[in-house]
């Protein structure tokens, strides 16, 4: 089976569509929480520290909902470690892109997180799904 056919089959699966919809809902809530936290922290911290703090707040909220609601799996230490690893990669991507958009693209720091999230959220779905649903 060609890769495009595999992707189509994966996306057309009823289970996958449900996961994508639930991931989008949880992700939207997490992104809103992260963005609001980022803006609040930005009042007293630099963009890097604001991103770090807002990411941690969002991460805790996201892990609980991802395991119980999105993928409907039992939380475990192993899944938690995988989830943290996926989010560490995602955080590093977000930090990189945040500075690209602020420093190279000259997007105002108050808005720079928005394109970062547009790039990193789909990547995060793939990473989190892999680690949370992986057979232990």
N, C-alpha and C positions, 0 to 999 in steps of 0.2 A: 504494500500500500504506500503510495506517495505521501510525502509530508503534508501536502495541502489536503488530501483526502482524510488523513488522520486528524488534522485540526478541525475539519468540517464535522467529522464523526464525533469528536470530543465535544464540540460546542453544541451539536444537535441533540446530545444526550439529555434526557429530561432531568436527570440528577444534576448534571453539570449546569444546565440552565438555572435550576433552583439555587445552586451554590453561587453562581455568578450574581443572581438577583440579591440573595442574602448578603453576599460579600459587598455588593454595591451599597446596600442599605447600611450595613455596619461601617463600611468604608466612608460613606458620606458623613455619618455621625462622627466618626473618628477624625475626619479631615476638618469638619466644622469645629470640633473640640480643639484640635491641634492649632488651627488658624486663630481662634479666639485666644487661646493660651499664648500663642506666639505674639500676638499684638499686645496683650497685657504685659507679658514679660519684656517686650521691646521697650516699654516705658522706662525700665530701669536697667536693662541688660543690653549687651551688644547682640547683633543678629545671630552669631554662632551660639552663644549661650541661650538665647531665646529659643532657637530651634531645638537645642538639646533638651531644655526643660519641657517645652511643649510636646516634643516627641515622646518623652518618658510618660507624661500624663496620658497621652493618646494611646501609647503602647499597652499600658495596664488595662485601660478600658477595652481596647481592641482584643487582647488575648482572651478575656473572659467571653466576650460575645462571639469571637471566631470559633472557639471550641464548642460552646454550648448551642449557638444559634446557626452560624454559617455552615459549618461542616458537620455538626451534630456528632461530635466524637467526645469521648471522655478525656478530660484534661489529664495529663501525666507529666512527670518530670521530663521524660524523653521528648514529648511533644513540645513542652515549654522551652526546652533547650533549642530544638529545631526552629520554633517560632522566634525565639530571641536571635538566633543566627540569621534567619531570613530578614528580620527587622534590622539587625546590625548592618547587613549589606544594603538594605534600603536606606537606612540612616546615612551611611557613607555616601551613597548616590545623592541623597537629598542635600547633604552638606556641600558636595562638589558642585551640583547644579545651582544651589543657592548663590555660591560665590561667582559662578560663571555669569548668572543673570545680573547680579549686583555689580560686579567688577568689570566684566567684559561687555555686557549688553546694556549696562547703565539703567536697569530697571530699578525703580525706587524700592528700597528695602521693605517698605510696607506692603508692596505688591509682589515681590520676587518669589515668595513661596507658592503663589498660584500656578505658574508654569512648571515649577518643580514638581508639584503634586500631580499635574497632568501627565508628566513623564513617569513618575515613580509609582503611582498607584497600580497601573496595569502590571508592571514588573513585580510588584509586591504580591499580587494575587497569585501569580505563577509560583513564586518562591514559597509563600505561606501554604498554599494548597499542597505542594510537594511535601513539605516537612510535617504538616499536621495530619495529612491523610496517609502518609507513608506507613506501611505495615511495620509493626514493632515486633 
